[in-house]
C-alpha cells in the first residue's frame, strides 16, 4: 500500500512540474515583451493590448493587436471644483 501511495505521489508531482513548465513556456513571449518594455530607455507613447493566445513560435499572428494611447497628464491649469 505504501508503494502505491508513493507512486501516485510521484506521478502527481511530475505532472504538476510539467504543467508549470508548460505554462511558463507558453507565456514566455509576453514575459519577454513586458521586461523589454519596462527596461526600455524611453517611455513608449502607446500601449499594446492583445486578445487571444500569444505564441512566439508561430510565423503568422494568431491574435489581433489593438493599440491604445497612454493616458496623458492633465494640464496644470485644470482644477476640480470641491
N, C-alpha and C positions, 0 to 999 in steps of 0.2 A: 504494500500500500504506500509506503514511503517512497519507493522508486517511482510509482505512477505520479504521485504528487510532485516529486522533484522534476520529472519530465514535463508535466503540464506547466509548472512554473517556468522552466527554461524556455519552453515554446512561447509562452506569453511574453517573457522578457525579450526574446529575439524578435517577436512580432512588433512589440512596441518600439524597439530601436529602429526597425525597418520603417515603420510609419513615420517616426520623427525624421529620419534621414530623407525619406521621400518628400515630406513637407518642406524641408529646407531646400532640397534641390529644385522643387517647383517654384519656390518663392525667391530664389537667389537672384534672378534678373531684377526684380523690384527692389530687393535689398541693396544691390549694387547701384541702382538708379538713385535711391534715396541718399546713400552715402556720397555719391558724386555730387548730388545737388547740395548737400549740407557742407561739403568741403570745397565747393567752387569758390574761386577768388572773387567773383562778382555775383550779386544777387540777381536771379532770373526775374524778369518782369511778368512772366506768365507761368501759370502752374498747369501741369498736365494731369488730367484725371482719366483713368482708363476703366472701362467697364468690361467685364468678362475675364477669361483666363489669360494670363500673361506667360508666354513660353518664349524663352530667348533662343531656343534651338530651331524654331520653325522659320523658313525663309520668307514667308508671307505673313502680314499682320493678321491676327485672328481676333483682335478686339478693336473696336472703334475708339479713337483717341479724340477727346474733346478738350480744347484749351480754354481755360478761364483766366481772365486777367486778375492779377493780385489786387487786393484792397489797397487803395492809396490812402495816404494820411490826409486828414481833414485840414482845410486851410486854417491859418492862425486866427483869422477874424471870425470864424464860425463859433458861435456860442449857443448853448442851450439855455432856454428860459427855465427858471426854477419855480 
